Amino acid sequence: MSEEQSTETPAVEMPATETDVTTQPAPVKRGPGRPRKNATGDTTPRRRGRPPKSAGATSARRGRPPKAMSLVMEFEREIEGRFQARLDKAAAQIEALKVELKASQQREKAALKLFEKQQKALNKFVTNWSTKELAKVQKAAEPKKRRGRPRKNA
């Protein structure tokens, strides 16, 4: 019996390690930033962080919200509607002011052109007038020639 006991000792199995070639294929290297393929060939990336709410336990409340909540939501919608109306009104005023600004800038450009033309015309008139007047003054300053009989030099 002692021999039978020694031969019947259970063999201890060694757990499979990661280096065991028979259980897992060698990992395939992929480009930077790309997830590794699972052993099953699934290519979906693993999520990190907190799971989405739909995946976890659902809330106990479902269906219609309580009356107080609906009143709050209605009040918020009313406030949002008022705010949107104010925004629309302000946007319309801004557009009107932009149109008015553009028109005033065009009037200003036209006035500047007119002013420049007026200045040119004024300068031209002043230079012509001054030359004529200067010619008159110079003519008046010259000694007059005497007409008549020439005088004898004594």
C-alpha positions in Angstrom: 0.0 0.0 0.0 2.8 2.4 0.7 3.9 2.0 -2.9 0.4 2.7 -4.2 0.2 5.8 -2.1 3.4 7.1 -3.5 2.4 6.5 -7.0 -1.1 8.0 -6.6 0.1 11.4 -5.3 -1.7 14.0 -7.2 0.4 16.0 -9.7 0.4 19.8 -9.1 -0.5 21.7 -12.3 1.4 24.9 -13.0 -0.8 27.8 -14.0 -0.3 29.1 -17.5 1.9 32.2 -17.6 1.9 35.0 -20.1 5.1 33.6 -21.7 3.4 30.3 -22.5 3.3 30.2 -26.3 0.6 27.7 -26.6 -2.2 29.7 -24.9 -1.7 33.2 -26.3 -0.3 34.5 -29.6 2.4 37.1 -29.6 0.9 40.7 -29.5 1.0 42.5 -32.8 2.6 45.9 -32.6 0.5 48.7 -33.9 1.1 52.4 -34.6 1.4 55.0 -31.8 -1.8 55.9 -30.2 -3.8 52.9 -31.5 -5.2 50.4 -29.1 -4.0 46.8 -29.2 -6.2 44.1 -30.6 -7.7 41.7 -28.0 -7.0 38.0 -28.3 -10.6 37.6 -29.6 -10.0 40.0 -32.4 -12.3 42.7 -31.0 -11.2 46.1 -32.2 -13.4 48.2 -30.0 -11.4 50.5 -27.7 -11.7 50.1 -24.0 -13.4 52.9 -22.2 -11.5 54.7 -19.5 -12.9 56.6 -16.6 -16.5 56.7 -15.4 -18.9 54.6 -17.5 -21.9 56.4 -19.1 -25.1 56.7 -17.1 -27.0 54.5 -19.5 -24.6 51.6 -18.8 -25.0 51.8 -15.0 -28.0 51.5 -12.8 -31.0 53.4 -13.9 -32.6 56.0 -11.6 -35.7 55.0 -9.6 -37.7 57.8 -11.1 -39.0 57.4 -14.6 -41.8 58.9 -16.6 -43.4 62.2 -15.8 -41.5 64.6 -13.5 -43.3 65.8 -10.3 -45.5 68.9 -10.6 -43.0 71.2 -8.8 -40.3 70.2 -11.3 -42.5 70.9 -14.3 -43.3 74.4 -12.8 -39.6 75.1 -12.5 -39.0 73.9 -16.0 -41.9 76.0 -17.3 -40.5 79.1 -15.4 -37.0 78.5 -16.9 -38.5 78.2 -20.4 -40.4 81.5 -19.9 -37.2 83.2 -18.7 -35.3 81.7 -21.6 -38.0 83.0 -24.0 -37.8 86.5 -22.6 -34.0 86.4 -22.9 -34.2 85.2 -26.5 -36.6 88.0 -27.3 -34.2 90.5 -25.8 -31.4 89.0 -27.8 -33.4 89.2 -31.0 -34.3 92.8 -30.3 -30.7 93.7 -29.6 -29.5 92.0 -32.7 -32.1 93.9 -34.8 -30.9 97.2 -33.2 -27.3 96.3 -34.0 -28.1 95.6 -37.6 -30.0 98.9 -37.9 -27.0 100.7 -36.3 -24.6 99.0 -38.7 -26.7 100.2 -41.7 -26.8 103.7 -40.3 -23.0 103.7 -39.6 -22.3 102.5 -43.2 -24.5 105.3 -44.6 -22.9 107.9 -42.4 -19.4 106.7 -43.5 -20.4 107.0 -47.1 -21.7 110.6 -46.5 -18.5 111.4 -44.8 -16.4 110.1 -47.7 -18.6 112.2 -50.1 -18.2 115.3 -48.0 -14.4 114.8 -47.9 -14.2 114.5 -51.6 -16.3 117.7 -52.0 -14.2 119.5 -49.5 -11.0 118.5 -51.3 -12.4 119.7 -54.7 -13.5 123.0 -53.0 -10.0 123.5 -51.6 -8.4 122.8 -55.0 -10.8 125.3 -56.7 -10.1 127.9 -54.0 -6.3 127.5 -54.3 -6.6 127.8 -58.1 -8.7 131.0 -57.9 -6.4 132.6 -55.3 -3.2 131.9 -57.3 -4.8 133.3 -60.5 -6.2 136.4 -58.8 -3.0 137.1 -56.9 -0.9 136.9 -60.1 -3.3 139.3 -61.9 -3.3 141.8 -59.0 0.5 141.6 -58.7 0.8 142.4 -62.4 -1.4 145.4 -62.0 0.6 146.7 -59.0 3.9 146.3 -60.9 2.5 148.1 -64.0 1.4 151.0 -61.8 4.8 151.3 -60.1 6.7 151.7 -63.4 7.4 155.3 -64.5 5.1 156.5 -67.2 6.4 157.2 -70.7 5.9 160.7 -71.9 4.3 161.2 -75.2 4.9 164.3 -76.9 7.7 166.3 -78.2 11.1 165.1 -77.2 13.0 167.6 -75.0 16.3 169.0 -75.8 19.1 168.2 -73.5 20.7 171.5 -72.6 
